[in-house]
């Protein structure tokens, strides 16, 4: 127990700070996550449970932690990512996070995909499934309806959106899945 606190008896709070961690809900940080995903998930935990994460994952005393929640999260995210992926990967994940979320820029090392455009065009839902940004058309449709899909930085709200001409675009689904797509 930590100083008489009965928090050790409670289930570990997930990244959402409400429910316990669950793979099916998707609110967990896996030990085998990529460095970028691990860092990003740590940065998404709510401020109100940050102290609990520090207590469970580090030996850093509360008076030694950064008083600013954002700086404290960055430090903890870097420490955790470094532990499982090394210093270089943690530094790269931190830079990637800063580029994607703080500066709202498109990373230079964005994954690229080339898709052959049929004569009648290519539907957005099919494209999301082809790139494995969604496991089914139903999931892709839900993501579009939740306004989680962007093409070149603009929200696409119509699940019937069709690409009819050759183009190079950036498709983003949620905050972590992004790819430069060449339709030809």
MIVEX-76991 format. One record per residue (C-alpha): residue number from 1; x, y, z. Coordinates in Angstrom, 3 decimals. Last residue first. Layout:
BEGIN
PANU     i       east      north         up
PANU   NUM          X          Y          Z
...
***
This chain:
BEGIN
PANU     i       east      north         up
PANU   184     -3.450      6.298    -59.713
PANU   183     -4.467      7.141    -56.153
PANU   182     -1.384      7.923    -54.085
PANU   181     -2.085      7.808    -50.375
PANU   180     -0.038      9.491    -47.638
PANU   179     -0.957      7.704    -44.429
PANU   178     -2.293      8.508    -40.951
PANU   177     -3.526      6.462    -38.027
PANU   176     -2.832      8.004    -34.614
PANU   175     -5.295     10.805    -34.012
PANU   174     -8.413      9.335    -35.524
PANU   173     -8.327      8.274    -39.142
PANU   172     -6.048     10.413    -41.275
PANU   171     -5.782     10.213    -45.063
PANU   170     -3.178     12.423    -46.706
PANU   169     -3.691     12.872    -50.424
PANU   168     -2.005     12.233    -53.751
PANU   167     -4.389     12.306    -56.666
PANU   166     -5.780     10.431    -59.627
PANU   165     -9.441     11.262    -60.108
PANU   164    -12.699      9.662    -58.933
PANU   163    -12.391      9.442    -55.167
PANU   162    -15.814      8.764    -53.664
PANU   161    -17.425     10.015    -50.452
PANU   160    -20.415      7.795    -49.582
PANU   159    -19.506      7.863    -45.875
PANU   158    -20.109     11.634    -45.901
PANU   157    -18.575     13.497    -42.966
PANU   156    -15.055     13.985    -44.331
PANU   155    -13.144     16.264    -41.977
PANU   154    -10.487     18.358    -43.716
PANU   153     -6.763     17.939    -42.954
PANU   152     -5.837     16.549    -46.366
PANU   151     -8.574     13.940    -46.019
PANU   150     -9.848     13.578    -42.485
PANU   149    -11.772     10.811    -40.753
PANU   148    -12.821     10.935    -37.077
PANU   147    -16.082     12.792    -37.718
PANU   146    -17.989     10.210    -35.640
PANU   145    -20.036      9.427    -38.767
PANU   144    -16.800      8.745    -40.652
PANU   143    -15.572      6.421    -37.896
PANU   142    -18.925      4.628    -37.836
PANU   141    -18.800      4.135    -41.620
PANU   140    -15.283      2.668    -41.377
PANU   139    -16.437      0.233    -38.676
PANU   138    -19.348     -0.874    -40.845
PANU   137    -17.120     -1.109    -43.932
PANU   136    -14.924     -3.519    -42.011
PANU   135    -11.575     -3.769    -40.206
PANU   134    -10.858     -0.052    -40.352
PANU   133     -7.588      1.817    -40.909
PANU   132     -6.372     -1.375    -42.614
PANU   131     -5.279      0.586    -45.738
PANU   130     -7.726     -1.432    -47.866
PANU   129    -10.409     -0.980    -45.212
PANU   128    -10.036      2.813    -45.218
PANU   127    -10.016      2.819    -49.023
PANU   126    -13.194      0.761    -49.165
PANU   125    -14.918      3.194    -46.805
PANU   124    -13.734      6.182    -48.879
PANU   123    -15.077      4.717    -52.110
PANU   122    -12.831      4.331    -55.140
PANU   121    -13.537      5.571    -58.648
PANU   120    -15.604      4.186    -61.554
PANU   119    -12.531      3.589    -63.757
PANU   118    -10.696      1.776    -60.923
PANU   117     -8.003      3.721    -59.034
PANU   116     -4.931      1.645    -58.289
PANU   115     -3.837      2.347    -54.723
PANU   114     -0.347      3.437    -53.682
PANU   113      0.452      3.625    -50.000
PANU   112      2.828      5.798    -48.002
PANU   111      3.700      5.819    -44.320
PANU   110      4.470      9.322    -42.990
PANU   109      8.177      9.904    -42.399
PANU   108      7.937     13.670    -42.901
PANU   107      5.268     14.010    -40.228
PANU   106      2.200     16.090    -41.123
PANU   105      1.956     19.130    -38.925
PANU   104     -0.397     19.903    -36.068
PANU   103      2.433     21.617    -34.106
PANU   102      1.369     20.081    -30.795
PANU   101     -0.378     17.002    -32.121
PANU   100      1.431     15.499    -35.079
PANU    99      4.844     17.161    -34.842
PANU    98      5.073     17.066    -31.047
PANU    97      3.987     13.431    -31.001
PANU    96      6.563     12.537    -33.654
PANU    95      9.302     14.329    -31.717
PANU    94      8.360     12.454    -28.531
PANU    93      8.247      9.158    -30.432
PANU    92     11.707      9.867    -31.918
PANU    91     13.143     10.642    -28.463
PANU    90     11.595      7.460    -27.048
PANU    89     12.964      5.432    -29.978
PANU    88     16.461      6.835    -29.442
PANU    87     16.331      6.258    -25.677
PANU    86     15.319      2.613    -25.815
PANU    85     12.133      0.723    -26.721
PANU    84     10.641     -0.719    -23.520
PANU    83     12.185      1.472    -20.810
PANU    82     12.510      4.467    -23.141
PANU    81      8.782      4.377    -23.878
PANU    80      8.001      4.368    -20.159
PANU    79     10.413      7.177    -19.341
PANU    78      9.355      9.293    -22.339
PANU    77      5.669      8.957    -21.501
PANU    76      6.409      9.820    -17.858
PANU    75      8.366     12.951    -18.785
PANU    74      5.812     14.079    -21.347
PANU    73      3.005     13.452    -18.868
PANU    72      4.773     15.519    -16.187
PANU    71      5.366     18.357    -18.657
PANU    70      1.653     18.354    -19.571
PANU    69      0.568     18.098    -15.928
PANU    68      2.691     21.116    -14.858
PANU    67      4.076     20.497    -11.350
PANU    66      6.933     18.371    -12.742
PANU    65      7.554     15.458    -10.422
PANU    64     10.136     15.511     -7.607
PANU    63      7.587     16.371     -4.851
PANU    62      5.502     13.329     -5.875
PANU    61      8.411     10.938     -5.393
PANU    60      9.757      9.195     -8.503
PANU    59      9.938      5.427     -7.975
PANU    58      8.107      4.791    -11.220
PANU    57      5.247      2.847    -12.823
PANU    56      2.584      2.502    -10.128
PANU    55      3.083      5.819     -8.347
PANU    54      3.614      7.746    -11.588
PANU    53      0.464      6.199    -13.069
PANU    52     -1.486      7.107     -9.913
PANU    51     -0.234     10.700    -10.091
PANU    50     -1.421     10.984    -13.699
PANU    49     -4.935      9.863    -12.772
PANU    48     -6.543     13.354    -12.623
PANU    47     -4.522     14.608    -15.600
PANU    46     -6.329     12.221    -17.947
PANU    45     -4.234      9.730    -19.935
PANU    44     -3.711     10.737    -23.557
PANU    43      0.034     11.414    -23.340
PANU    42      0.612      7.831    -22.214
PANU    41     -1.290      6.595    -25.267
PANU    40      0.876      8.741    -27.553
PANU    39      4.140      7.468    -26.072
PANU    38      3.059      3.825    -26.342
PANU    37      1.737      4.337    -29.873
PANU    36      4.954      5.977    -31.085
PANU    35      7.166      3.390    -29.380
PANU    34      5.182      0.602    -30.991
PANU    33      2.961     -1.325    -28.616
PANU    32      4.518     -4.541    -27.223
PANU    31      4.003     -3.650    -23.568
PANU    30      0.403     -2.828    -24.378
PANU    29     -1.176      0.412    -23.196
PANU    28     -4.889      0.039    -22.561
PANU    27     -8.171      1.709    -23.460
PANU    26     -9.058     -0.319    -26.555
PANU    25    -12.429     -1.505    -25.235
PANU    24    -11.693     -5.098    -26.273
PANU    23     -8.112     -4.843    -25.000
PANU    22     -9.326     -3.803    -21.579
PANU    21     -7.906     -1.594    -18.845
PANU    20    -10.346     -0.838    -16.040
PANU    19    -12.925      1.833    -16.735
PANU    18    -12.830      5.520    -15.908
PANU    17     -9.384      7.059    -16.338
PANU    16     -9.579      6.840    -20.141
PANU    15     -6.045      5.436    -20.348
PANU    14     -7.106      2.657    -18.028
PANU    13     -7.353      2.774    -14.280
PANU    12     -5.747     -0.208    -12.586
PANU    11     -8.251     -2.129    -10.474
PANU    10     -8.606     -0.859     -6.901
PANU     9     -6.831     -2.575     -3.991
PANU     8     -3.610     -0.550     -4.424
PANU     7     -5.695      2.598     -4.031
PANU     6     -6.262      1.780     -0.328
PANU     5     -4.051      4.674      0.765
PANU     4     -2.180      3.994      3.992
PANU     3      0.996      5.558      2.633
PANU     2      1.047      3.557     -0.601
PANU     1      0.000      0.000      0.000
***
